[in-house]
Amino acid sequence: MSNKRNRLIYLISTGLLTALMLMSAGMYFFNNQMVSETFTSLGYPTHIIYPLAIAKILGLVAIWTKKSQTLKEWAYAGFFFDFVLATTAHFVANDGGAMPALFAIVLVLVSYNFEKKI
């Protein structure tokens, strides 16, 4: 029973993380002007928008596939650092945008921990 519960928690948290990352990458590609303005207001260079979107998609592929445990670990680490930096930037800018990044940190931690349990 516990293994079934752990798998369900893993699938839900990873599914929500996936939805969040796909929406984010989609915004980076299809609503670039708004994202550029946000990056500029946070003090980040806009030339990293497209590479970051591609990295998010590749990170999801690494997490969902069972090809390489090392690559999966790096993907989780990359997401964690991305969300910590986003949270910090939004707090410093005091723009009220930190909550989605905090939620993403929780999703990454839950997904990572329960992936280890299944």
C-alpha positions as CSV (number, residue, x, y, z in Angstrom):
1,M,0.0,0.0,0.0
2,S,2.8,2.4,0.9
3,N,4.5,1.9,-2.5
4,K,1.3,2.7,-4.3
5,R,0.9,5.9,-2.3
6,N,4.5,6.9,-2.9
7,R,4.1,6.3,-6.6
8,L,0.9,8.3,-6.7
9,I,2.5,11.2,-4.9
10,Y,5.5,11.0,-7.3
11,L,3.2,11.0,-10.3
12,I,1.1,13.9,-9.1
13,S,4.0,16.1,-8.1
14,T,6.0,15.3,-11.2
15,G,2.9,15.9,-13.4
16,L,2.3,19.3,-11.8
17,L,5.9,20.2,-12.2
18,T,5.7,19.1,-15.9
19,A,2.6,21.2,-16.5
20,L,4.3,24.2,-14.8
21,M,7.5,23.8,-16.9
22,L,5.7,23.3,-20.2
23,M,3.6,26.4,-19.5
24,S,6.7,28.4,-18.6
25,A,8.6,27.2,-21.7
26,G,5.5,27.9,-23.8
27,M,5.4,31.5,-22.5
28,Y,9.1,31.9,-23.2
29,F,8.6,30.9,-26.9
30,F,5.2,32.3,-27.6
31,N,4.9,35.4,-25.4
32,N,8.5,36.5,-25.6
33,Q,7.8,40.2,-25.3
34,M,6.2,39.9,-21.9
35,V,8.8,37.5,-20.6
36,S,11.6,39.8,-21.9
37,E,10.0,42.7,-19.9
38,T,9.8,40.5,-16.8
39,F,13.4,39.3,-17.2
40,T,14.6,42.9,-17.6
41,S,12.7,44.1,-14.6
42,L,14.3,41.3,-12.5
43,G,17.8,42.2,-13.8
44,Y,18.3,39.1,-15.9
45,P,19.6,39.3,-19.5
46,T,17.0,38.5,-22.2
47,H,19.3,36.4,-24.3
48,I,18.9,33.5,-21.9
49,I,15.1,33.2,-22.5
50,Y,15.3,30.7,-25.3
51,P,18.1,28.5,-23.9
52,L,16.3,28.4,-20.6
53,A,13.1,27.3,-22.3
54,I,14.9,24.5,-24.1
55,A,16.7,23.5,-20.9
56,K,13.3,23.2,-19.1
57,I,12.0,20.9,-21.8
58,L,15.2,18.8,-21.8
59,G,15.1,18.6,-18.0
60,L,11.6,17.2,-18.2
61,V,12.7,14.6,-20.7
62,A,15.5,13.6,-18.3
63,I,13.2,13.3,-15.4
64,W,10.5,11.2,-17.2
65,T,12.9,8.8,-19.0
66,K,14.8,6.1,-17.1
67,K,17.9,6.3,-19.4
68,S,20.3,8.0,-17.0
69,Q,20.0,8.5,-13.2
70,T,22.9,11.0,-13.3
71,L,21.1,13.1,-15.9
72,K,17.9,12.9,-13.9
73,E,19.8,14.2,-10.8
74,W,21.2,17.1,-12.8
75,A,17.8,17.9,-14.1
76,Y,16.3,18.1,-10.6
77,A,19.3,20.2,-9.5
78,G,18.9,22.5,-12.4
79,F,15.2,23.0,-11.7
80,F,15.9,23.6,-8.0
81,F,18.5,26.2,-8.7
82,D,16.3,27.9,-11.3
83,F,13.4,28.2,-8.9
84,V,15.6,29.4,-6.0
85,L,17.0,32.1,-8.2
86,A,13.5,33.0,-9.5
87,T,12.2,33.2,-5.9
88,T,15.0,35.4,-4.8
89,A,14.7,37.7,-7.8
90,H,11.0,38.2,-7.3
91,F,11.5,38.8,-3.6
92,V,14.2,41.4,-4.3
93,A,12.1,43.1,-7.0
94,N,9.1,43.0,-4.6
95,D,6.8,42.3,-7.5
96,G,4.7,39.6,-5.9
97,G,5.8,36.9,-8.3
98,A,7.6,34.7,-5.9
99,M,4.7,32.3,-5.0
100,P,4.8,30.3,-8.2
101,A,8.5,29.8,-7.8
102,L,8.1,28.7,-4.2
103,F,5.4,26.3,-5.3
104,A,7.8,24.9,-7.9
105,I,10.5,24.4,-5.3
106,V,8.0,22.3,-3.3
107,L,7.1,20.3,-6.4
108,V,10.7,19.6,-7.2
109,L,11.5,18.5,-3.7
110,V,8.5,16.3,-3.4
111,S,9.0,14.7,-6.8
112,Y,12.7,14.1,-6.1
113,N,12.1,12.6,-2.7
114,F,9.3,10.3,-3.8
115,E,11.1,9.2,-7.0
116,K,13.7,7.7,-4.6
117,K,11.0,5.8,-2.7
118,I,9.4,4.1,-5.6
